[in-house]
Amino acid sequence: MIFCVPAVEEEPWPTLGPQVCGFIEEYLAYGPGDLRGLPVKLSDEQRFLIYRMYEVFPEGHPKAGRRRFKRAAISLRKGMAKTELAAFIAAVELHPDGPVRCTGWDEEGNPIGGPVKDPYIPMVAYTEEQSEELAYGTLYTILSEGPLANDFDIGLERIMRIRGDGKAVALATAPDARDGARTTLNVFDETHRFTLPRLREAHRTMMANIPKRRIADAWSLEVTTAPAPGEGSVAEATMEYARAVAAGKIKDASLFFFHRQASEEHNLDTPEGMRAAVIEASGPAESWSDIDGIVELGLDPTMDRAYWTRVWTNQLVRASGRAFDVEVWRRLARPDVTVAAGALITLGFDGSRYDDATALVATEVETGFQWPLGIWERPANVKEWAVPEHEVDAALTSAFAVYDVWRLYADPWYWEGWLAQWSARWGDRVMQWPTNRLRQMAHAVQSFNTAILAGELTHNGDETLARHIGNACRKTVSALDDKGQPMFVIQKERHDSPHKMDGAMAAILSWEARTDAIAAGATARRNIQFYA
């Protein structure tokens, strides 16, 4: 199964791809691995991707010769040499003779390739420890051990043209320092791991550098394995963006996106189904992949099956420890819905004061439609921060003024003083609901999750709330449900995790209040009062 934007079947454009592929196969050697040092032989799929990424506008067009795509993203299963492909491209872009920009046209109307003047190529990894082991480390090996070694001054953190007029650098996301960078190509490796706020901010900052080098026709390349839904990674955001482009919701002709995965029809509970899924996800790489070894790995009882499915079939699979299915959550979005003033609603509140986020979520009782009235998080790159308490109070005051609030269920920790004030204002419509009561919390989580899976709950599509829903991890408790199955509450993946889930907790409390409102006959009594 292939998801490609623009579609694979589209008529080909003029491209520098043949010249780029020719340069790679003539002058580059393989990087770390079994083929290290041997001349490169590109696969059919790699050749296809390079051809597409180097398409240019045709002669006679107002943008004739310029790159068609300013952003390319490649999503393939583990072991498909994605990092090596990114390093090959970086090597050609960096070389003083690399045929990577159109300099004219031949007699048949094909573009003629030439080099970038003074290239700057940041190669970004998700941690400082990995910056020299992923795309940059591969580029280091390719150039230092290949036939082009004498053309560069090669170091552990930067590779420069021998005459000093261009370089590639290993970068572990320092957006502030690179804000003014004169980038000609961004390389982002393993973007499914770009989940922290500083990583997402680095991506935004570096993407903003692209228009600065108009003459150089700068662009960005992202390579990744399928992201785990709900983790809020750059890869997940890029895929959502590509889906919006494909659906016509966003017009962006400068994006090239390619994703290959196994289709959903394979039965991954059988070795035969697992094998078929891996083969489909492999595409042309089946011929040199150890398919049997991959299947055996998946059959190991100690293997995390969700992880195996995601990395070897490239399907978007929720991480096994996550509490909610974010793909299902996203399908419940109803961004065009507006809740009328005066509607009967319930509220859920979960807060911190300094580190964690604070969230206030509303639910319309009649329809089960949810939306956040506010989610306050510590901004990226800000060390000292406190929740703007008066903004929270203002949002809550506005909710009570605009809507008919049946109850506010609020986790009291760190907000006892404010809860006392709110109770004084709105009486018994404000209730403390401590989330550390495991049995009650487990039942509330189960009710919320059941509503999601049954489609009873809808929401406005808020991305921050979706991220918090996806960040929530399950913690099994001793309580059993009606079917005798263990129940669970939600928690962060670890105590000091930067991935916040307070919005999920507030949504659960709001839904629990809605459930109690219906059980108490609040809707029926309200209708009687209305018609009276």
TIRODO-497647 format. One record per residue (C-alpha): residue in three letters; x, y, z. Coordinates in steps of 0.1 Angstrom, whole numbers, plus 5000, padded with zeros to 4 digits. Example, Ala and Ser with C-alpha at 12.3 -4.5 7.8 and 13.67 -1.06 7.14 Angstrom:
2
aa; X; Y; Z
ALA; 5123; 4955; 5078
SER; 5137; 4989; 5071
END
This chain:
532
aa; X; Y; Z
MET; 5000; 5000; 5000
ILE; 5015; 5033; 4989
PHE; 5003; 5068; 4999
CYS; 5020; 5094; 4977
VAL; 5015; 5131; 4973
PRO; 5014; 5139; 4944
ALA; 5000; 5105; 4932
VAL; 5024; 5079; 4918
GLU; 5004; 5077; 4886
GLU; 5010; 5114; 4878
GLU; 5027; 5122; 4845
PRO; 5065; 5128; 4851
TRP; 5079; 5163; 4851
PRO; 5114; 5173; 4838
THR; 5138; 5161; 4864
LEU; 5175; 5162; 4873
GLY; 5170; 5127; 4888
PRO; 5190; 5108; 4861
GLN; 5220; 5131; 4866
VAL; 5218; 5129; 4904
CYS; 5215; 5091; 4903
GLY; 5244; 5089; 4879
PHE; 5266; 5109; 4902
ILE; 5257; 5087; 4932
GLU; 5265; 5055; 4914
GLU; 5297; 5068; 4898
TYR; 5313; 5086; 4927
LEU; 5298; 5073; 4960
ALA; 5303; 5042; 4981
TYR; 5280; 5026; 5006
GLY; 5282; 5037; 5042
PRO; 5282; 5016; 5074
GLY; 5269; 4981; 5070
ASP; 5275; 4949; 5050
LEU; 5282; 4968; 5018
ARG; 5305; 4994; 5033
GLY; 5329; 5008; 5008
LEU; 5314; 4991; 4977
PRO; 5301; 5012; 4948
VAL; 5265; 5023; 4952
LYS; 5238; 5005; 4931
LEU; 5205; 5023; 4936
SER; 5173; 5003; 4939
ASP; 5143; 5010; 4916
GLU; 5125; 5026; 4945
GLN; 5154; 5048; 4955
ARG; 5157; 5059; 4918
PHE; 5120; 5067; 4917
LEU; 5122; 5088; 4948
ILE; 5152; 5107; 4936
TYR; 5136; 5113; 4902
ARG; 5105; 5127; 4919
MET; 5124; 5148; 4945
TYR; 5145; 5165; 4917
GLU; 5116; 5174; 4894
VAL; 5118; 5210; 4880
PHE; 5093; 5233; 4863
PRO; 5095; 5229; 4825
GLU; 5107; 5253; 4799
GLY; 5083; 5281; 4793
HIS; 5069; 5281; 4828
PRO; 5073; 5312; 4849
LYS; 5094; 5291; 4873
ALA; 5112; 5272; 4846
GLY; 5142; 5253; 4860
ARG; 5134; 5258; 4897
ARG; 5127; 5229; 4920
ARG; 5091; 5217; 4920
PHE; 5092; 5205; 4956
LYS; 5105; 5225; 4985
ARG; 5097; 5198; 5011
ALA; 5101; 5161; 5007
ALA; 5092; 5134; 5033
ILE; 5099; 5097; 5029
SER; 5083; 5071; 5053
LEU; 5095; 5035; 5049
ARG; 5098; 5006; 5072
LYS; 5129; 4999; 5093
GLY; 5159; 4986; 5074
MET; 5152; 5003; 5041
ALA; 5184; 5024; 5040
LYS; 5164; 5057; 5044
THR; 5193; 5073; 5063
GLU; 5217; 5062; 5036
LEU; 5195; 5076; 5009
ALA; 5194; 5110; 5028
ALA; 5232; 5109; 5031
PHE; 5236; 5102; 4993
ILE; 5215; 5132; 4985
ALA; 5234; 5154; 5010
ALA; 5267; 5143; 4994
VAL; 5256; 5153; 4959
GLU; 5242; 5186; 4972
LEU; 5275; 5193; 4990
HIS; 5299; 5184; 4962
PRO; 5312; 5213; 4940
ASP; 5302; 5194; 4909
GLY; 5269; 5179; 4921
PRO; 5242; 5183; 4894
VAL; 5215; 5193; 4918
ARG; 5202; 5226; 4904
CYS; 5190; 5234; 4868
THR; 5214; 5256; 4850
GLY; 5199; 5253; 4815
TRP; 5183; 5229; 4790
ASP; 5197; 5205; 4764
GLU; 5185; 5202; 4728
GLU; 5157; 5178; 4738
GLY; 5144; 5200; 4765
ASN; 5159; 5182; 4795
PRO; 5173; 5201; 4824
ILE; 5210; 5204; 4828
GLY; 5223; 5201; 4864
GLY; 5249; 5222; 4882
PRO; 5261; 5226; 4918
VAL; 5248; 5248; 4946
LYS; 5270; 5278; 4954
ASP; 5281; 5279; 4990
PRO; 5258; 5251; 5003
TYR; 5249; 5249; 5039
ILE; 5234; 5215; 5049
PRO; 5223; 5210; 5086
MET; 5217; 5173; 5093
VAL; 5195; 5170; 5123
ALA; 5192; 5141; 5147
TYR; 5168; 5137; 5177
THR; 5196; 5136; 5203
GLU; 5231; 5149; 5206
GLU; 5244; 5114; 5209
GLN; 5227; 5104; 5176
SER; 5237; 5134; 5155
GLU; 5269; 5117; 5144
GLU; 5254; 5082; 5141
LEU; 5225; 5088; 5117
ALA; 5225; 5108; 5085
TYR; 5256; 5128; 5093
GLY; 5276; 5098; 5105
THR; 5266; 5079; 5073
LEU; 5277; 5109; 5052
TYR; 5310; 5110; 5071
THR; 5317; 5074; 5061
ILE; 5305; 5077; 5025
LEU; 5328; 5107; 5019
SER; 5358; 5098; 5040
GLU; 5361; 5063; 5027
GLY; 5350; 5069; 4991
PRO; 5366; 5083; 4960
LEU; 5356; 5119; 4968
ALA; 5376; 5121; 5000
ASN; 5401; 5146; 4986
ASP; 5374; 5170; 4977
PHE; 5365; 5177; 5013
ASP; 5379; 5187; 5047
ILE; 5361; 5161; 5068
GLY; 5355; 5164; 5106
LEU; 5334; 5148; 5132
GLU; 5310; 5178; 5134
ARG; 5313; 5194; 5100
ILE; 5323; 5184; 5064
MET; 5335; 5213; 5042
ARG; 5344; 5217; 5006
ILE; 5382; 5217; 5004
ARG; 5381; 5253; 4993
GLY; 5358; 5262; 5022
ASP; 5328; 5275; 5003
GLY; 5302; 5251; 5016
LYS; 5296; 5226; 5044
ALA; 5273; 5200; 5060
VAL; 5270; 5200; 5098
ALA; 5259; 5176; 5125
LEU; 5232; 5193; 5144
ALA; 5213; 5181; 5175
THR; 5185; 5207; 5173
ALA; 5198; 5241; 5183
PRO; 5172; 5264; 5167
ASP; 5182; 5296; 5185
ALA; 5217; 5293; 5173
ARG; 5206; 5285; 5137
ASP; 5178; 5310; 5134
GLY; 5197; 5330; 5107
ALA; 5213; 5300; 5090
ARG; 5216; 5303; 5052
THR; 5203; 5268; 5045
THR; 5203; 5252; 5011
LEU; 5191; 5217; 5023
ASN; 5177; 5206; 5056
VAL; 5180; 5169; 5064
PHE; 5159; 5156; 5093
ASP; 5165; 5120; 5102
GLU; 5141; 5097; 5121
THR; 5114; 5124; 5125
HIS; 5091; 5099; 5143
ARG; 5114; 5105; 5173
PHE; 5110; 5143; 5171
THR; 5084; 5145; 5198
LEU; 5097; 5169; 5224
PRO; 5087; 5206; 5221
ARG; 5123; 5217; 5215
LEU; 5125; 5192; 5186
ARG; 5093; 5204; 5170
GLU; 5104; 5240; 5175
ALA; 5138; 5232; 5159
HIS; 5119; 5218; 5129
ARG; 5097; 5249; 5126
THR; 5127; 5272; 5129
MET; 5148; 5254; 5103
MET; 5119; 5251; 5078
ALA; 5116; 5289; 5081
ASN; 5152; 5292; 5069
ILE; 5143; 5277; 5035
PRO; 5130; 5309; 5018
LYS; 5162; 5328; 5027
ARG; 5182; 5313; 4998
ARG; 5159; 5319; 4968
ILE; 5187; 5317; 4943
ALA; 5200; 5285; 4958
ASP; 5165; 5270; 4956
ALA; 5167; 5256; 4991
TRP; 5146; 5226; 5003
SER; 5141; 5201; 5031
LEU; 5142; 5164; 5033
GLU; 5126; 5143; 5061
VAL; 5131; 5105; 5064
THR; 5113; 5084; 5089
THR; 5096; 5052; 5099
ALA; 5058; 5054; 5106
PRO; 5051; 5075; 5137
ALA; 5032; 5062; 5167
PRO; 4999; 5080; 5166
GLY; 4993; 5105; 5193
GLU; 5030; 5111; 5202
GLY; 5029; 5145; 5185
SER; 5060; 5139; 5164
VAL; 5072; 5159; 5134
ALA; 5066; 5127; 5113
GLU; 5030; 5125; 5125
ALA; 5024; 5162; 5118
THR; 5039; 5159; 5083
MET; 5017; 5129; 5075
GLU; 4986; 5148; 5087
TYR; 4996; 5177; 5065
ALA; 5001; 5154; 5035
ARG; 4966; 5139; 5041
ALA; 4951; 5174; 5041
VAL; 4969; 5182; 5009
ALA; 4957; 5149; 4993
ALA; 4921; 5157; 5004
GLY; 4922; 5191; 4990
LYS; 4919; 5208; 5024
ILE; 4952; 5225; 5019
LYS; 4967; 5237; 4986
ASP; 5005; 5230; 4986
ALA; 5021; 5220; 4953
SER; 5055; 5222; 4968
LEU; 5052; 5190; 4990
PHE; 5064; 5155; 4979
PHE; 5053; 5128; 5004
PHE; 5059; 5091; 5000
HIS; 5047; 5064; 5025
ARG; 5048; 5027; 5019
GLN; 5031; 5003; 5044
ALA; 5015; 4969; 5046
SER; 4977; 4971; 5041
GLU; 4953; 4963; 5069
GLU; 4941; 4930; 5053
HIS; 4969; 4909; 5066
ASN; 4963; 4887; 5097
LEU; 4993; 4896; 5119
ASP; 4983; 4868; 5143
THR; 4997; 4842; 5119
PRO; 5032; 4838; 5106
GLU; 5018; 4837; 5071
GLY; 5000; 4870; 5075
MET; 5031; 4886; 5092
ARG; 5053; 4875; 5063
ALA; 5029; 4888; 5037
ALA; 5027; 4922; 5055
VAL; 5065; 4926; 5057
ILE; 5069; 4917; 5021
GLU; 5043; 4943; 5011
ALA; 5059; 4969; 5033
SER; 5093; 4961; 5018
GLY; 5085; 4967; 4982
PRO; 5115; 4963; 4960
ALA; 5137; 4957; 4991
GLU; 5121; 4922; 4995
SER; 5149; 4908; 4974
TRP; 5177; 4917; 4998
SER; 5157; 4917; 5031
ASP; 5158; 4889; 5057
ILE; 5120; 4884; 5057
ASP; 5122; 4851; 5076
GLY; 5144; 4868; 5103
ILE; 5119; 4897; 5107
VAL; 5090; 4873; 5111
GLU; 5109; 4852; 5136
LEU; 5116; 4884; 5156
GLY; 5078; 4892; 5156
LEU; 5070; 4857; 5169
ASP; 5093; 4861; 5199
PRO; 5070; 4862; 5229
THR; 5091; 4889; 5245
MET; 5087; 4912; 5215
ASP; 5065; 4943; 5218
ARG; 5040; 4934; 5190
ALA; 5028; 4970; 5185
TYR; 5064; 4981; 5181
TRP; 5072; 4953; 5157
THR; 5041; 4961; 5136
ARG; 5050; 4998; 5134
VAL; 5086; 4994; 5124
TRP; 5085; 4964; 5102
THR; 5051; 4969; 5084
ASN; 5053; 5007; 5086
GLN; 5016; 5009; 5098
LEU; 5006; 5036; 5121
VAL; 5001; 5016; 5153
ARG; 4994; 5030; 5188
ALA; 5023; 5023; 5211
SER; 5013; 4994; 5234
GLY; 5015; 5014; 5266
ARG; 4992; 5042; 5253
ALA; 4957; 5045; 5268
PHE; 4937; 5057; 5239
ASP; 4937; 5051; 5201
VAL; 4945; 5085; 5187
GLU; 4937; 5075; 5151
VAL; 4901; 5068; 5163
TRP; 4901; 5100; 5183
ARG; 4911; 5121; 5152
ARG; 4883; 5105; 5132
LEU; 4858; 5119; 5157
ALA; 4868; 5155; 5150
ARG; 4839; 5178; 5140
PRO; 4856; 5212; 5136
ASP; 4825; 5228; 5121
VAL; 4803; 5222; 5152
THR; 4795; 5252; 5173
VAL; 4779; 5249; 5207
ALA; 4752; 5275; 5212
ALA; 4752; 5299; 5241
GLY; 4730; 5287; 5269
ALA; 4736; 5250; 5262
LEU; 4738; 5226; 5291
ILE; 4775; 5216; 5295
THR; 4798; 5200; 5320
LEU; 4834; 5209; 5327
GLY; 4866; 5190; 5336
PHE; 4896; 5206; 5352
ASP; 4931; 5192; 5358
GLY; 4960; 5215; 5367
SER; 4995; 5221; 5379
ARG; 5012; 5253; 5388
TYR; 5047; 5252; 5373
ASP; 5058; 5222; 5353
ASP; 5028; 5202; 5341
ALA; 5001; 5217; 5320
THR; 4967; 5229; 5331
ALA; 4935; 5221; 5312
LEU; 4898; 5230; 5312
VAL; 4876; 5210; 5289
ALA; 4839; 5213; 5282
THR; 4813; 5187; 5271
GLU; 4778; 5195; 5258
VAL; 4755; 5172; 5277
GLU; 4730; 5166; 5249
THR; 4754; 5157; 5221
GLY; 4786; 5145; 5239
PHE; 4807; 5171; 5220
GLN; 4839; 5181; 5237
TRP; 4862; 5211; 5233
PRO; 4890; 5227; 5254
LEU; 4883; 5261; 5269
GLY; 4920; 5263; 5275
ILE; 4951; 5243; 5278
TRP; 4981; 5261; 5293
GLU; 5016; 5246; 5288
ARG; 5051; 5258; 5296
PRO; 5064; 5273; 5263
ALA; 5094; 5256; 5247
ASN; 5129; 5268; 5258
VAL; 5114; 5286; 5289
LYS; 5128; 5272; 5321
GLU; 5109; 5293; 5347
TRP; 5072; 5294; 5342
ALA; 5040; 5294; 5361
VAL; 5004; 5288; 5350
PRO; 4987; 5321; 5343
GLU; 4961; 5315; 5371
HIS; 4940; 5345; 5363
GLU; 4937; 5334; 5326
VAL; 4923; 5301; 5339
ASP; 4899; 5319; 5362
ALA; 4888; 5341; 5334
ALA; 4881; 5312; 5311
LEU; 4861; 5294; 5338
THR; 4841; 5326; 5346
SER; 4833; 5330; 5309
ALA; 4821; 5294; 5307
PHE; 4797; 5299; 5336
ALA; 4785; 5332; 5320
VAL; 4779; 5318; 5285
TYR; 4767; 5283; 5291
ASP; 4744; 5265; 5316
VAL; 4771; 5246; 5336
TRP; 4757; 5216; 5354
ARG; 4789; 5207; 5372
LEU; 4826; 5214; 5372
TYR; 4846; 5183; 5382
ALA; 4881; 5194; 5393
ASP; 4911; 5176; 5405
PRO; 4920; 5197; 5436
TRP; 4958; 5193; 5438
TYR; 4976; 5226; 5438
TRP; 4944; 5245; 5432
GLU; 4926; 5242; 5465
GLY; 4926; 5280; 5470
TRP; 4910; 5287; 5437
LEU; 4885; 5258; 5441
ALA; 4874; 5275; 5474
GLN; 4868; 5307; 5455
TRP; 4849; 5290; 5427
SER; 4827; 5271; 5451
ALA; 4819; 5304; 5468
ARG; 4808; 5318; 5434
TRP; 4789; 5289; 5419
GLY; 4780; 5268; 5449
ASP; 4775; 5230; 5445
ARG; 4781; 5233; 5407
VAL; 4818; 5231; 5416
MET; 4829; 5197; 5429
GLN; 4863; 5183; 5439
TRP; 4870; 5151; 5420
PRO; 4904; 5137; 5432
THR; 4920; 5116; 5404
ASN; 4941; 5095; 5428
ARG; 4911; 5074; 5437
LEU; 4921; 5044; 5416
ARG; 4888; 5025; 5414
GLN; 4867; 5056; 5406
MET; 4893; 5068; 5382
ALA; 4895; 5035; 5364
HIS; 4857; 5035; 5359
ALA; 4859; 5071; 5346
VAL; 4887; 5062; 5321
GLN; 4868; 5031; 5310
SER; 4837; 5052; 5303
PHE; 4857; 5077; 5284
ASN; 4875; 5051; 5263
THR; 4842; 5033; 5255
ALA; 4827; 5065; 5243
ILE; 4856; 5071; 5220
LEU; 4855; 5036; 5205
ALA; 4817; 5037; 5201
GLY; 4818; 5071; 5185
GLU; 4795; 5086; 5212
LEU; 4821; 5113; 5219
THR; 4830; 5139; 5193
HIS; 4852; 5170; 5196
ASN; 4864; 5201; 5178
GLY; 4897; 5186; 5165
ASP; 4919; 5207; 5188
GLU; 4955; 5195; 5182
THR; 4968; 5202; 5217
LEU; 4941; 5181; 5232
ALA; 4947; 5154; 5207
ARG; 4984; 5154; 5217
HIS; 4975; 5151; 5253
ILE; 4951; 5122; 5246
GLY; 4979; 5105; 5227
ASN; 5004; 5111; 5255
ALA; 4983; 5093; 5281
CYS; 4997; 5060; 5291
ARG; 4979; 5032; 5308
LYS; 4986; 5019; 5343
THR; 4968; 4987; 5352
VAL; 4950; 4986; 5386
SER; 4936; 4958; 5407
ALA; 4900; 4966; 5398
LEU; 4882; 4944; 5373
ASP; 4855; 4955; 5349
ASP; 4821; 4938; 5344
LYS; 4837; 4912; 5321
GLY; 4864; 4904; 5347
GLN; 4891; 4922; 5327
PRO; 4918; 4944; 5345
MET; 4910; 4981; 5344
PHE; 4935; 5009; 5340
VAL; 4940; 5046; 5349
ILE; 4962; 5070; 5330
GLN; 4996; 5084; 5337
LYS; 5026; 5100; 5320
GLU; 5051; 5077; 5304
ARG; 5075; 5086; 5333
HIS; 5074; 5111; 5361
ASP; 5097; 5137; 5345
SER; 5083; 5132; 5310
PRO; 5079; 5164; 5289
HIS; 5049; 5148; 5272
LYS; 5019; 5163; 5290
MET; 4985; 5146; 5294
ASP; 4965; 5170; 5316
GLY; 4942; 5177; 5287
ALA; 4932; 5140; 5286
MET; 4926; 5140; 5324
ALA; 4904; 5171; 5321
ALA; 4885; 5155; 5292
ILE; 4878; 5124; 5312
LEU; 4865; 5144; 5342
SER; 4843; 5165; 5319
TRP; 4829; 5133; 5303
GLU; 4824; 5118; 5338
ALA; 4804; 5148; 5348
ARG; 4783; 5145; 5316
THR; 4776; 5108; 5324
ASP; 4765; 5118; 5359
ALA; 4743; 5147; 5346
ILE; 4724; 5123; 5323
ALA; 4720; 5097; 5351
ALA; 4707; 5125; 5374
GLY; 4681; 5135; 5347
ALA; 4696; 5169; 5342
THR; 4685; 5171; 5305
ALA; 4650; 5160; 5312
ARG; 4645; 5185; 5341
ARG; 4660; 5212; 5320
ASN; 4635; 5205; 5291
ILE; 4606; 5206; 5316
GLN; 4617; 5239; 5330
PHE; 4621; 5253; 5294
TYR; 4587; 5243; 5282
ALA; 4570; 5254; 5315
END
